C-alpha cells in the first residue's frame, strides 16, 4: 500500500512542476504538511490561511480576549476585517438556531454559539474601528 501512495505522490508532484513560473511559494510547505499528515495521521498547522504567525505583531490594545475572539470566528488574529466579516456571516448561516428547530437541545446550543459569535464579532469590529480610525488598512 505504501508503494501506491509513493506512486501517487510522484504523480501529483509531476502535475505541480515546481520549476514553472507559476510556482506558489507556499506549495512546498503545504506539501510537507500533507506528507506529515499521511505519515502520522496528525495535523501540525504551521500557518493560518496564508498568515505567518511569526511575523504578525499585535497592535497596541490587542489583548488575549480579542485573540480568542478571532479564534471564535475561525480566522487568525490580525486577519483583515473584510475576511473576519465574511467568516462571521458564514458561521452565522451554519449555526443559526432556526436550522435546529426540530431538536430543542441543538437549538439551545446553536443559540449559545451564535451569541458567542456575535459578541466576538462586535469586539473585533469595535477594536478595528478604534485602532484603524483614520489609518489606512
N, C-alpha and C positions, 0 to 999 in steps of 0.2 A: 504494500500500500504506500510506503514511503517513496518508492520509486515513481509511483504515479503522481504524487504531489510534486516531486522534483521535476518531472517532465512538464507538469502543468505550470510550475514556476518558470521554467525555461521558455515555455510558450508565451506566457504573459510578459516576460521581460523582452521577448522579441517584438511584441506589439508596442511596447513603450521603449523605443530605442532612446537611450539617454544621450546619445551623441547628436540628436537632432537640435535644430534651432529653437524648437518649441518646448524645450525641456523645462519642467516645473521644478524649481529648487526644493520644494517640499516633498517631491516624489520619493526620493531616497529615504527620507525619514519615515514617510508613510509606509513604504515597502518594508522597512525594518520592523516597524510596529506590527504590521500584518504577519511578518515572518515570526516574530516573538510570540504572537498570539497562537499561531498554528503549532508552534513547538511546545508552548507551556499551557495553553488554554486560558491564559490570563491576559488582561489588557494592562498596559502601562502607558497611561496618557502622558505624552511628552509635551504636547501643545494643545491649546484650546482654540479651535476654529481659526487657525492661522495666526493667533495672537501669541507671541512669545512671552511666556510668563516671566522670564528672567529680565527682559528689557523694559517691561512696563513698570513705571513707578507711580504710586498713588499720589494724586494731587492733595494739597492741604485740605484738611477737614474730612478726609476719607477715613472712616473708621471700620472696624470689623463687622459691625451690624450691616453696613452698606455692602461690604463684600459678600455677606450671606444673602443679601437681597439679590445681588447679581446671580448668585448660585441658584436661588429660588426660581429665578426666571430662566435658568438653564443657559446662561451666557457667562463668559469670563469677565471678571472685573476690568473695567476700562473699555468695554465694548461701546461703540458709538450709539447714541441714543436711538437713532432710527432702527438699528438692529435689535436693541432692547425692546422697543415698541412692537416690532414685528413678532418677536418671541413671546411677548406678553399676550398679544392678540391670539396667537396660535395656541398658547396654553389655556387661555380662557375658553376658546372653542372646544378644546379637548376635555376640559374639566367642568364645563358648565353643568350646574345641578339639574337642569331640565333633561339632560341626556340620561339621567339615572332616576327618573320619576317612578319607575316600576319597583325600585328597591330602596326603601327608606334609609337603610344604613349607608348604602353607597351614596345616596343623595346628600345625606348629612356630611359625609366625608368630603364629597365634592364641594359642598358649600364652604367647609373649613379651608380646603385647598384654594378655592377661588378668592376667599377673603385674604389669605396669606399672600397670594399672587398680587392682588390689588394693593395691599399695604406696601409690599416690596416695590412695586412699580411706582407708587406715589412718592416713596422716599427717594428713589433714583431720579425721578422726574424733578423733585424739589432740589436735589443736590445738583443736577445738571443745569437747571435754571440759575441757581445761585453761583455755581462755580464758573459757568461759561457765559454769564451775563456780560455782554459787551466784548467778549473774546471770540476769535474765530475758532471753529471746531477743527 
